[in-house]
């Protein structure tokens, strides 16, 4: 497992085919990524978020500790969010994600849909109207100053 994670972290996005072919040979022996054991650099590479920011994002989106799908497939909330982040960060097929997350295509599909549905159902109102007070020019300038000190 540790060796596979080191190989995965060292690869560029275009080199993931090499890892997938290696993992296919070891199918069943690859238990999947444990987010807690990843380095900050690995999290940035896999999910485009820092390690600590993934948990902050999970709490901000109010994704529950345990995600339960329609067929009773379960996943930890952090794992479900990571599957979604990976799916959105890099174009990959569910078959490719099997070897990263140690779950079947069916489970991954259910988890991705459950998490995305949860986010949509609980936060779509934020995108229904762009005339929100928190999108005023003054507030947006404040956001810019906080995020970009050079402005």
Buried (B, 14 or more C-beta within 10 A) or exposed (E): EEEBBEBBBEBEEEEBEEBBEBBEEEEEEBEBBEBEEBEEEBBBBBBBBBBEBBBEBBEEBEBEEEBEBEEEBBBBBBBBBBBBBBBEBBEBEBEBBBBBBBBEEEBBBBBBEBBBEBBEEEEEEEEEEEEEEEEEEEEEEEEEEEEEEEE
